[in-house]
Amino acid sequence: MADGLDLDAMVTRFRERAEAVKKRNLPPVGGDERAAFINQMQVDYQDFAIIGDAEAMVEDGIVTFTVDLRPPDQQEQT
């Protein structure tokens, strides 16, 4: 399975999904349903953005996503 896995493309798709969530229109709902929809949008964006910022690699058949969550001024320069 790892032979046909394009991790760069996968990370790019997650980055694109995060952007799509930001552009998602709110459906014509109100009250609790609206709040739930907005909350789900925030969670979706966070999840997609985290993977979209990851560095991915396969080693010994294991996919590893590395995400540096430190503020930019505290991240190591590679």
PDB file of N, CA, C and O in Angstrom, chain B, residues numbered from 101:
ATOM      1  N   MET B 101       0.816  -1.194   0.000  1.00  0.00           N
ATOM      2  CA  MET B 101       0.000   0.000   0.000  1.00  0.00           C
ATOM      3  C   MET B 101       0.863   1.262   0.000  1.00  0.00           C
ATOM      4  O   MET B 101       0.516   2.240  -0.662  1.00  0.00           O
ATOM      5  N   ALA B 102       1.960   1.258   0.718  1.00  0.00           N
ATOM      6  CA  ALA B 102       2.798   2.442   0.834  1.00  0.00           C
ATOM      7  C   ALA B 102       3.429   2.837  -0.495  1.00  0.00           C
ATOM      8  O   ALA B 102       3.788   3.998  -0.690  1.00  0.00           O
ATOM      9  N   ASP B 103       3.568   1.875  -1.417  1.00  0.00           N
ATOM     10  CA  ASP B 103       4.210   2.172  -2.695  1.00  0.00           C
ATOM     11  C   ASP B 103       3.430   3.224  -3.494  1.00  0.00           C
ATOM     12  O   ASP B 103       4.040   4.085  -4.128  1.00  0.00           O
ATOM     13  N   GLY B 104       2.116   3.170  -3.473  1.00  0.00           N
ATOM     14  CA  GLY B 104       1.305   4.102  -4.244  1.00  0.00           C
ATOM     15  C   GLY B 104       0.823   5.298  -3.443  1.00  0.00           C
ATOM     16  O   GLY B 104       0.007   6.080  -3.930  1.00  0.00           O
ATOM     17  N   LEU B 105       1.314   5.450  -2.227  1.00  0.00           N
ATOM     18  CA  LEU B 105       0.858   6.527  -1.346  1.00  0.00           C
ATOM     19  C   LEU B 105       1.683   7.781  -1.580  1.00  0.00           C
ATOM     20  O   LEU B 105       2.896   7.785  -1.371  1.00  0.00           O
ATOM     21  N   ASP B 106       1.020   8.841  -2.012  1.00  0.00           N
ATOM     22  CA  ASP B 106       1.683  10.124  -2.241  1.00  0.00           C
ATOM     23  C   ASP B 106       1.368  11.029  -1.056  1.00  0.00           C
ATOM     24  O   ASP B 106       0.331  11.692  -1.023  1.00  0.00           O
ATOM     25  N   LEU B 107       2.269  11.048  -0.093  1.00  0.00           N
ATOM     26  CA  LEU B 107       2.030  11.800   1.131  1.00  0.00           C
ATOM     27  C   LEU B 107       1.980  13.306   0.894  1.00  0.00           C
ATOM     28  O   LEU B 107       1.211  14.011   1.546  1.00  0.00           O
ATOM     29  N   ASP B 108       2.793  13.802  -0.033  1.00  0.00           N
ATOM     30  CA  ASP B 108       2.749  15.236  -0.332  1.00  0.00           C
ATOM     31  C   ASP B 108       1.379  15.625  -0.874  1.00  0.00           C
ATOM     32  O   ASP B 108       0.837  16.670  -0.512  1.00  0.00           O
ATOM     33  N   ALA B 109       0.822  14.784  -1.741  1.00  0.00           N
ATOM     34  CA  ALA B 109      -0.509  15.055  -2.283  1.00  0.00           C
ATOM     35  C   ALA B 109      -1.562  14.986  -1.184  1.00  0.00           C
ATOM     36  O   ALA B 109      -2.499  15.783  -1.168  1.00  0.00           O
ATOM     37  N   MET B 110      -1.410  14.037  -0.269  1.00  0.00           N
ATOM     38  CA  MET B 110      -2.356  13.914   0.832  1.00  0.00           C
ATOM     39  C   MET B 110      -2.346  15.163   1.705  1.00  0.00           C
ATOM     40  O   MET B 110      -3.403  15.695   2.046  1.00  0.00           O
ATOM     41  N   VAL B 111      -1.167  15.627   2.064  1.00  0.00           N
ATOM     42  CA  VAL B 111      -1.043  16.828   2.892  1.00  0.00           C
ATOM     43  C   VAL B 111      -1.636  18.030   2.150  1.00  0.00           C
ATOM     44  O   VAL B 111      -2.310  18.865   2.755  1.00  0.00           O
ATOM     45  N   THR B 112      -1.388  18.114   0.858  1.00  0.00           N
ATOM     46  CA  THR B 112      -1.951  19.205   0.055  1.00  0.00           C
ATOM     47  C   THR B 112      -3.480  19.155   0.059  1.00  0.00           C
ATOM     48  O   THR B 112      -4.133  20.193   0.170  1.00  0.00           O
ATOM     49  N   ARG B 113      -4.052  17.957  -0.061  1.00  0.00           N
ATOM     50  CA  ARG B 113      -5.518  17.829  -0.024  1.00  0.00           C
ATOM     51  C   ARG B 113      -6.074  18.298   1.312  1.00  0.00           C
ATOM     52  O   ARG B 113      -7.119  18.948   1.348  1.00  0.00           O
ATOM     53  N   PHE B 114      -5.407  17.987   2.393  1.00  0.00           N
ATOM     54  CA  PHE B 114      -5.880  18.452   3.698  1.00  0.00           C
ATOM     55  C   PHE B 114      -5.775  19.972   3.803  1.00  0.00           C
ATOM     56  O   PHE B 114      -6.648  20.614   4.388  1.00  0.00           O
ATOM     57  N   ARG B 115      -4.714  20.550   3.242  1.00  0.00           N
ATOM     58  CA  ARG B 115      -4.573  22.005   3.233  1.00  0.00           C
ATOM     59  C   ARG B 115      -5.717  22.635   2.438  1.00  0.00           C
ATOM     60  O   ARG B 115      -6.275  23.654   2.845  1.00  0.00           O
ATOM     61  N   GLU B 116      -6.061  22.024   1.305  1.00  0.00           N
ATOM     62  CA  GLU B 116      -7.163  22.523   0.480  1.00  0.00           C
ATOM     63  C   GLU B 116      -8.503  22.379   1.204  1.00  0.00           C
ATOM     64  O   GLU B 116      -9.365  23.250   1.097  1.00  0.00           O
ATOM     65  N   ARG B 117      -8.675  21.286   1.936  1.00  0.00           N
ATOM     66  CA  ARG B 117      -9.917  21.093   2.701  1.00  0.00           C
ATOM     67  C   ARG B 117     -10.054  22.147   3.786  1.00  0.00           C
ATOM     68  O   ARG B 117     -11.153  22.644   4.033  1.00  0.00           O
ATOM     69  N   ALA B 118      -8.959  22.490   4.432  1.00  0.00           N
ATOM     70  CA  ALA B 118      -9.004  23.530   5.463  1.00  0.00           C
ATOM     71  C   ALA B 118      -9.464  24.848   4.852  1.00  0.00           C
ATOM     72  O   ALA B 118     -10.300  25.543   5.430  1.00  0.00           O
ATOM     73  N   GLU B 119      -8.927  25.192   3.696  1.00  0.00           N
ATOM     74  CA  GLU B 119      -9.345  26.424   3.024  1.00  0.00           C
ATOM     75  C   GLU B 119     -10.809  26.369   2.617  1.00  0.00           C
ATOM     76  O   GLU B 119     -11.514  27.375   2.699  1.00  0.00           O
ATOM     77  N   ALA B 120     -11.272  25.205   2.178  1.00  0.00           N
ATOM     78  CA  ALA B 120     -12.675  25.050   1.777  1.00  0.00           C
ATOM     79  C   ALA B 120     -13.605  25.249   2.970  1.00  0.00           C
ATOM     80  O   ALA B 120     -14.686  25.819   2.826  1.00  0.00           O
ATOM     81  N   VAL B 121     -13.193  24.785   4.135  1.00  0.00           N
ATOM     82  CA  VAL B 121     -14.017  24.980   5.329  1.00  0.00           C
ATOM     83  C   VAL B 121     -14.146  26.468   5.639  1.00  0.00           C
ATOM     84  O   VAL B 121     -15.222  26.933   6.013  1.00  0.00           O
ATOM     85  N   LYS B 122     -13.051  27.217   5.484  1.00  0.00           N
ATOM     86  CA  LYS B 122     -13.105  28.657   5.747  1.00  0.00           C
ATOM     87  C   LYS B 122     -14.077  29.366   4.809  1.00  0.00           C
ATOM     88  O   LYS B 122     -14.664  30.383   5.176  1.00  0.00           O
ATOM     89  N   LYS B 123     -14.247  28.832   3.602  1.00  0.00           N
ATOM     90  CA  LYS B 123     -15.114  29.462   2.605  1.00  0.00           C
ATOM     91  C   LYS B 123     -16.532  28.894   2.622  1.00  0.00           C
ATOM     92  O   LYS B 123     -17.391  29.356   1.871  1.00  0.00           O
ATOM     93  N   ARG B 124     -16.782  27.907   3.463  1.00  0.00           N
ATOM     94  CA  ARG B 124     -18.081  27.230   3.520  1.00  0.00           C
ATOM     95  C   ARG B 124     -19.171  28.218   3.943  1.00  0.00           C
ATOM     96  O   ARG B 124     -19.006  28.961   4.910  1.00  0.00           O
ATOM     97  N   ASN B 125     -20.278  28.217   3.213  1.00  0.00           N
ATOM     98  CA  ASN B 125     -21.411  29.068   3.560  1.00  0.00           C
ATOM     99  C   ASN B 125     -22.220  28.424   4.673  1.00  0.00           C
ATOM    100  O   ASN B 125     -22.305  27.200   4.771  1.00  0.00           O
ATOM    101  N   LEU B 126     -22.810  29.262   5.504  1.00  0.00           N
ATOM    102  CA  LEU B 126     -23.697  28.755   6.546  1.00  0.00           C
ATOM    103  C   LEU B 126     -25.059  28.457   5.947  1.00  0.00           C
ATOM    104  O   LEU B 126     -25.609  29.268   5.202  1.00  0.00           O
ATOM    105  N   PRO B 127     -25.599  27.304   6.269  1.00  0.00           N
ATOM    106  CA  PRO B 127     -26.952  27.009   5.775  1.00  0.00           C
ATOM    107  C   PRO B 127     -27.968  27.880   6.526  1.00  0.00           C
ATOM    108  O   PRO B 127     -27.649  28.443   7.573  1.00  0.00           O
ATOM    109  N   PRO B 128     -29.169  27.987   5.999  1.00  0.00           N
ATOM    110  CA  PRO B 128     -30.177  28.835   6.643  1.00  0.00           C
ATOM    111  C   PRO B 128     -30.768  28.152   7.878  1.00  0.00           C
ATOM    112  O   PRO B 128     -31.922  27.725   7.881  1.00  0.00           O
ATOM    113  N   VAL B 129     -29.945  28.063   8.923  1.00  0.00           N
ATOM    114  CA  VAL B 129     -30.400  27.487  10.182  1.00  0.00           C
ATOM    115  C   VAL B 129     -30.149  28.494  11.290  1.00  0.00           C
ATOM    116  O   VAL B 129     -29.338  29.408  11.140  1.00  0.00           O
ATOM    117  N   GLY B 130     -30.836  28.324  12.380  1.00  0.00           N
ATOM    118  CA  GLY B 130     -30.655  29.239  13.495  1.00  0.00           C
ATOM    119  C   GLY B 130     -30.571  28.491  14.805  1.00  0.00           C
ATOM    120  O   GLY B 130     -30.711  27.269  14.850  1.00  0.00           O
ATOM    121  N   GLY B 131     -30.346  29.219  15.844  1.00  0.00           N
ATOM    122  CA  GLY B 131     -30.345  28.665  17.186  1.00  0.00           C
ATOM    123  C   GLY B 131     -29.278  27.620  17.413  1.00  0.00           C
ATOM    124  O   GLY B 131     -28.120  27.784  17.028  1.00  0.00           O
ATOM    125  N   ASP B 132     -29.700  26.533  18.055  1.00  0.00           N
ATOM    126  CA  ASP B 132     -28.762  25.462  18.414  1.00  0.00           C
ATOM    127  C   ASP B 132     -28.128  24.807  17.196  1.00  0.00           C
ATOM    128  O   ASP B 132     -26.953  24.443  17.225  1.00  0.00           O
ATOM    129  N   GLU B 133     -28.910  24.656  16.116  1.00  0.00           N
ATOM    130  CA  GLU B 133     -28.369  24.037  14.905  1.00  0.00           C
ATOM    131  C   GLU B 133     -27.264  24.895  14.303  1.00  0.00           C
ATOM    132  O   GLU B 133     -26.255  24.372  13.829  1.00  0.00           O
ATOM    133  N   ARG B 134     -27.453  26.204  14.320  1.00  0.00           N
ATOM    134  CA  ARG B 134     -26.437  27.126  13.790  1.00  0.00           C
ATOM    135  C   ARG B 134     -25.156  27.021  14.625  1.00  0.00           C
ATOM    136  O   ARG B 134     -24.055  26.939  14.081  1.00  0.00           O
ATOM    137  N   ALA B 135     -25.316  27.026  15.945  1.00  0.00           N
ATOM    138  CA  ALA B 135     -24.155  26.925  16.827  1.00  0.00           C
ATOM    139  C   ALA B 135     -23.421  25.606  16.607  1.00  0.00           C
ATOM    140  O   ALA B 135     -22.191  25.579  16.592  1.00  0.00           O
ATOM    141  N   ALA B 136     -24.154  24.525  16.438  1.00  0.00           N
ATOM    142  CA  ALA B 136     -23.531  23.223  16.197  1.00  0.00           C
ATOM    143  C   ALA B 136     -22.787  23.213  14.867  1.00  0.00           C
ATOM    144  O   ALA B 136     -21.690  22.663  14.773  1.00  0.00           O
ATOM    145  N   PHE B 137     -23.378  23.818  13.839  1.00  0.00           N
ATOM    146  CA  PHE B 137     -22.740  23.875  12.526  1.00  0.00           C
ATOM    147  C   PHE B 137     -21.443  24.680  12.598  1.00  0.00           C
ATOM    148  O   PHE B 137     -20.420  24.266  12.053  1.00  0.00           O
ATOM    149  N   ILE B 138     -21.490  25.820  13.269  1.00  0.00           N
ATOM    150  CA  ILE B 138     -20.294  26.663  13.403  1.00  0.00           C
ATOM    151  C   ILE B 138     -19.212  25.930  14.194  1.00  0.00           C
ATOM    152  O   ILE B 138     -18.036  25.980  13.833  1.00  0.00           O
ATOM    153  N   ASN B 139     -19.604  25.254  15.261  1.00  0.00           N
ATOM    154  CA  ASN B 139     -18.642  24.492  16.049  1.00  0.00           C
ATOM    155  C   ASN B 139     -17.990  23.410  15.197  1.00  0.00           C
ATOM    156  O   ASN B 139     -16.776  23.216  15.259  1.00  0.00           O
ATOM    157  N   GLN B 140     -18.795  22.701  14.398  1.00  0.00           N
ATOM    158  CA  GLN B 140     -18.243  21.644  13.541  1.00  0.00           C
ATOM    159  C   GLN B 140     -17.295  22.225  12.498  1.00  0.00           C
ATOM    160  O   GLN B 140     -16.278  21.609  12.179  1.00  0.00           O
ATOM    161  N   MET B 141     -17.613  23.399  11.963  1.00  0.00           N
ATOM    162  CA  MET B 141     -16.720  24.057  11.001  1.00  0.00           C
ATOM    163  C   MET B 141     -15.370  24.348  11.649  1.00  0.00           C
ATOM    164  O   MET B 141     -14.325  24.145  11.031  1.00  0.00           O
ATOM    165  N   GLN B 142     -15.391  24.824  12.892  1.00  0.00           N
ATOM    166  CA  GLN B 142     -14.143  25.145  13.587  1.00  0.00           C
ATOM    167  C   GLN B 142     -13.302  23.894  13.822  1.00  0.00           C
ATOM    168  O   GLN B 142     -12.084  23.913  13.641  1.00  0.00           O
ATOM    169  N   VAL B 143     -13.958  22.810  14.226  1.00  0.00           N
ATOM    170  CA  VAL B 143     -13.244  21.553  14.457  1.00  0.00           C
ATOM    171  C   VAL B 143     -12.701  21.003  13.144  1.00  0.00           C
ATOM    172  O   VAL B 143     -11.556  20.556  13.085  1.00  0.00           O
ATOM    173  N   ASP B 144     -13.521  21.033  12.081  1.00  0.00           N
ATOM    174  CA  ASP B 144     -13.063  20.563  10.773  1.00  0.00           C
ATOM    175  C   ASP B 144     -11.847  21.356  10.313  1.00  0.00           C
ATOM    176  O   ASP B 144     -10.858  20.777   9.861  1.00  0.00           O
ATOM    177  N   TYR B 145     -11.919  22.682  10.426  1.00  0.00           N
ATOM    178  CA  TYR B 145     -10.800  23.516   9.998  1.00  0.00           C
ATOM    179  C   TYR B 145      -9.544  23.156  10.784  1.00  0.00           C
ATOM    180  O   TYR B 145      -8.475  22.976  10.201  1.00  0.00           O
ATOM    181  N   GLN B 146      -9.668  23.051  12.093  1.00  0.00           N
ATOM    182  CA  GLN B 146      -8.511  22.736  12.932  1.00  0.00           C
ATOM    183  C   GLN B 146      -7.891  21.408  12.524  1.00  0.00           C
ATOM    184  O   GLN B 146      -6.675  21.315  12.355  1.00  0.00           O
ATOM    185  N   ASP B 147      -8.722  20.377  12.365  1.00  0.00           N
ATOM    186  CA  ASP B 147      -8.208  19.058  12.008  1.00  0.00           C
ATOM    187  C   ASP B 147      -7.529  19.063  10.640  1.00  0.00           C
ATOM    188  O   ASP B 147      -6.422  18.546  10.488  1.00  0.00           O
ATOM    189  N   PHE B 148      -8.191  19.644   9.653  1.00  0.00           N
ATOM    190  CA  PHE B 148      -7.625  19.687   8.305  1.00  0.00           C
ATOM    191  C   PHE B 148      -6.349  20.531   8.273  1.00  0.00           C
ATOM    192  O   PHE B 148      -5.380  20.163   7.609  1.00  0.00           O
ATOM    193  N   ALA B 149      -6.345  21.660   8.985  1.00  0.00           N
ATOM    194  CA  ALA B 149      -5.182  22.545   8.978  1.00  0.00           C
ATOM    195  C   ALA B 149      -3.975  21.891   9.644  1.00  0.00           C
ATOM    196  O   ALA B 149      -2.845  22.063   9.189  1.00  0.00           O
ATOM    197  N   ILE B 150      -4.210  21.151  10.705  1.00  0.00           N
ATOM    198  CA  ILE B 150      -3.088  20.480  11.384  1.00  0.00           C
ATOM    199  C   ILE B 150      -2.413  19.491  10.444  1.00  0.00           C
ATOM    200  O   ILE B 150      -1.188  19.501  10.314  1.00  0.00           O
ATOM    201  N   ILE B 151      -3.191  18.641   9.790  1.00  0.00           N
ATOM    202  CA  ILE B 151      -2.599  17.686   8.847  1.00  0.00           C
ATOM    203  C   ILE B 151      -2.023  18.424   7.646  1.00  0.00           C
ATOM    204  O   ILE B 151      -1.001  18.012   7.098  1.00  0.00           O
ATOM    205  N   GLY B 152      -2.672  19.514   7.230  1.00  0.00           N
ATOM    206  CA  GLY B 152      -2.173  20.296   6.106  1.00  0.00           C
ATOM    207  C   GLY B 152      -0.836  20.956   6.379  1.00  0.00           C
ATOM    208  O   GLY B 152      -0.103  21.282   5.445  1.00  0.00           O
ATOM    209  N   ASP B 153      -0.507  21.157   7.650  1.00  0.00           N
ATOM    210  CA  ASP B 153       0.785  21.741   8.031  1.00  0.00           C
ATOM    211  C   ASP B 153       1.834  20.694   8.373  1.00  0.00           C
ATOM    212  O   ASP B 153       2.962  21.036   8.729  1.00  0.00           O
ATOM    213  N   ALA B 154       1.468  19.423   8.268  1.00  0.00           N
ATOM    214  CA  ALA B 154       2.354  18.346   8.700  1.00  0.00           C
ATOM    215  C   ALA B 154       3.434  18.036   7.676  1.00  0.00           C
ATOM    216  O   ALA B 154       3.300  18.308   6.483  1.00  0.00           O
ATOM    217  N   GLU B 155       4.495  17.464   8.188  1.00  0.00           N
ATOM    218  CA  GLU B 155       5.500  16.831   7.347  1.00  0.00           C
ATOM    219  C   GLU B 155       5.235  15.336   7.485  1.00  0.00           C
ATOM    220  O   GLU B 155       5.200  14.809   8.597  1.00  0.00           O
ATOM    221  N   ALA B 156       5.049  14.658   6.364  1.00  0.00           N
ATOM    222  CA  ALA B 156       4.690  13.240   6.392  1.00  0.00           C
ATOM    223  C   ALA B 156       5.826  12.391   5.851  1.00  0.00           C
ATOM    224  O   ALA B 156       6.554  12.792   4.943  1.00  0.00           O
ATOM    225  N   MET B 157       5.958  11.202   6.434  1.00  0.00           N
ATOM    226  CA  MET B 157       6.973  10.268   5.958  1.00  0.00           C
ATOM    227  C   MET B 157       6.521   8.842   6.241  1.00  0.00           C
ATOM    228  O   MET B 157       5.740   8.593   7.159  1.00  0.00           O
ATOM    229  N   VAL B 158       7.024   7.918   5.442  1.00  0.00           N
ATOM    230  CA  VAL B 158       6.793   6.492   5.667  1.00  0.00           C
ATOM    231  C   VAL B 158       8.142   5.877   6.015  1.00  0.00           C
ATOM    232  O   VAL B 158       9.128   6.036   5.296  1.00  0.00           O
ATOM    233  N   GLU B 159       8.153   5.174   7.134  1.00  0.00           N
ATOM    234  CA  GLU B 159       9.369   4.494   7.551  1.00  0.00           C
ATOM    235  C   GLU B 159       8.987   3.129   8.095  1.00  0.00           C
ATOM    236  O   GLU B 159       8.194   3.031   9.032  1.00  0.00           O
ATOM    237  N   ASP B 160       9.539   2.085   7.518  1.00  0.00           N
ATOM    238  CA  ASP B 160       9.233   0.707   7.917  1.00  0.00           C
ATOM    239  C   ASP B 160       7.738   0.425   7.843  1.00  0.00           C
ATOM    240  O   ASP B 160       7.198  -0.296   8.682  1.00  0.00           O
ATOM    241  N   GLY B 161       7.066   0.995   6.836  1.00  0.00           N
ATOM    242  CA  GLY B 161       5.645   0.749   6.634  1.00  0.00           C
ATOM    243  C   GLY B 161       4.723   1.534   7.549  1.00  0.00           C
ATOM    244  O   GLY B 161       3.517   1.288   7.565  1.00  0.00           O
ATOM    245  N   ILE B 162       5.266   2.470   8.308  1.00  0.00           N
ATOM    246  CA  ILE B 162       4.472   3.288   9.237  1.00  0.00           C
ATOM    247  C   ILE B 162       4.475   4.729   8.750  1.00  0.00           C
ATOM    248  O   ILE B 162       5.532   5.321   8.531  1.00  0.00           O
ATOM    249  N   VAL B 163       3.270   5.291   8.581  1.00  0.00           N
ATOM    250  CA  VAL B 163       3.143   6.693   8.192  1.00  0.00           C
ATOM    251  C   VAL B 163       3.210   7.539   9.452  1.00  0.00           C
ATOM    252  O   VAL B 163       2.503   7.282  10.426  1.00  0.00           O
ATOM    253  N   THR B 164       4.068   8.552   9.424  1.00  0.00           N
ATOM    254  CA  THR B 164       4.213   9.465  10.552  1.00  0.00           C
ATOM    255  C   THR B 164       3.993  10.890  10.058  1.00  0.00           C
ATOM    256  O   THR B 164       4.603  11.324   9.081  1.00  0.00           O
ATOM    257  N   PHE B 165       3.111  11.611  10.749  1.00  0.00           N
ATOM    258  CA  PHE B 165       2.888  13.025  10.472  1.00  0.00           C
ATOM    259  C   PHE B 165       3.516  13.808  11.620  1.00  0.00           C
ATOM    260  O   PHE B 165       3.197  13.581  12.787  1.00  0.00           O
ATOM    261  N   THR B 166       4.401  14.719  11.282  1.00  0.00           N
ATOM    262  CA  THR B 166       5.051  15.550  12.291  1.00  0.00           C
ATOM    263  C   THR B 166       4.515  16.970  12.149  1.00  0.00           C
ATOM    264  O   THR B 166       4.565  17.569  11.075  1.00  0.00           O
ATOM    265  N   VAL B 167       4.002  17.491  13.258  1.00  0.00           N
ATOM    266  CA  VAL B 167       3.421  18.828  13.270  1.00  0.00           C
ATOM    267  C   VAL B 167       4.050  19.604  14.421  1.00  0.00           C
ATOM    268  O   VAL B 167       3.967  19.189  15.577  1.00  0.00           O
ATOM    269  N   ASP B 168       4.670  20.717  14.106  1.00  0.00           N
ATOM    270  CA  ASP B 168       5.270  21.574  15.122  1.00  0.00           C
ATOM    271  C   ASP B 168       4.213  22.592  15.549  1.00  0.00           C
ATOM    272  O   ASP B 168       3.893  23.509  14.793  1.00  0.00           O
ATOM    273  N   LEU B 169       3.674  22.435  16.749  1.00  0.00           N
ATOM    274  CA  LEU B 169       2.611  23.305  17.243  1.00  0.00           C
ATOM    275  C   LEU B 169       3.143  24.495  18.050  1.00  0.00           C
ATOM    276  O   LEU B 169       2.371  25.296  18.578  1.00  0.00           O
ATOM    277  N   ARG B 170       4.453  24.595  18.133  1.00  0.00           N
ATOM    278  CA  ARG B 170       5.022  25.734  18.856  1.00  0.00           C
ATOM    279  C   ARG B 170       4.815  27.012  18.046  1.00  0.00           C
ATOM    280  O   ARG B 170       4.686  26.963  16.823  1.00  0.00           O
ATOM    281  N   PRO B 171       4.783  28.162  18.735  1.00  0.00           N
ATOM    282  CA  PRO B 171       4.679  29.437  18.001  1.00  0.00           C
ATOM    283  C   PRO B 171       5.851  29.560  17.022  1.00  0.00           C
ATOM    284  O   PRO B 171       6.936  29.043  17.288  1.00  0.00           O
ATOM    285  N   PRO B 172       5.635  30.242  15.892  1.00  0.00           N
ATOM    286  CA  PRO B 172       6.694  30.341  14.873  1.00  0.00           C
ATOM    287  C   PRO B 172       8.043  30.806  15.414  1.00  0.00           C
ATOM    288  O   PRO B 172       9.081  30.335  14.949  1.00  0.00           O
ATOM    289  N   ASP B 173       8.052  31.713  16.377  1.00  0.00           N
ATOM    290  CA  ASP B 173       9.329  32.217  16.887  1.00  0.00           C
ATOM    291  C   ASP B 173      10.051  31.206  17.781  1.00  0.00           C
ATOM    292  O   ASP B 173      11.204  31.422  18.154  1.00  0.00           O
ATOM    293  N   GLN B 174       9.375  30.098  18.129  1.00  0.00           N
ATOM    294  CA  GLN B 174       9.988  29.068  18.957  1.00  0.00           C
ATOM    295  C   GLN B 174      10.295  27.790  18.178  1.00  0.00           C
ATOM    296  O   GLN B 174      10.834  26.834  18.736  1.00  0.00           O
ATOM    297  N   GLN B 175       9.953  27.773  16.897  1.00  0.00           N
ATOM    298  CA  GLN B 175      10.203  26.587  16.080  1.00  0.00           C
ATOM    299  C   GLN B 175      11.642  26.559  15.628  1.00  0.00           C
ATOM    300  O   GLN B 175      12.264  27.592  15.384  1.00  0.00           O
ATOM    301  N   GLU B 176      12.160  25.338  15.524  1.00  0.00           N
ATOM    302  CA  GLU B 176      13.529  25.172  15.034  1.00  0.00           C
ATOM    303  C   GLU B 176      13.551  25.389  13.541  1.00  0.00           C
ATOM    304  O   GLU B 176      12.643  24.945  12.839  1.00  0.00           O
ATOM    305  N   GLN B 177      14.551  26.051  13.049  1.00  0.00           N
ATOM    306  CA  GLN B 177      14.718  26.263  11.614  1.00  0.00           C
ATOM    307  C   GLN B 177      15.417  25.060  11.036  1.00  0.00           C
ATOM    308  O   GLN B 177      16.502  24.689  11.484  1.00  0.00           O
ATOM    309  N   THR B 178      14.783  24.425  10.008  1.00  0.00           N
ATOM    310  CA  THR B 178      15.407  23.259   9.386  1.00  0.00           C
ATOM    311  C   THR B 178      15.823  23.561   7.985  1.00  0.00           C
ATOM    312  O   THR B 178      16.369  22.694   7.303  1.00  0.00           O
TER     313      THR B 178
END
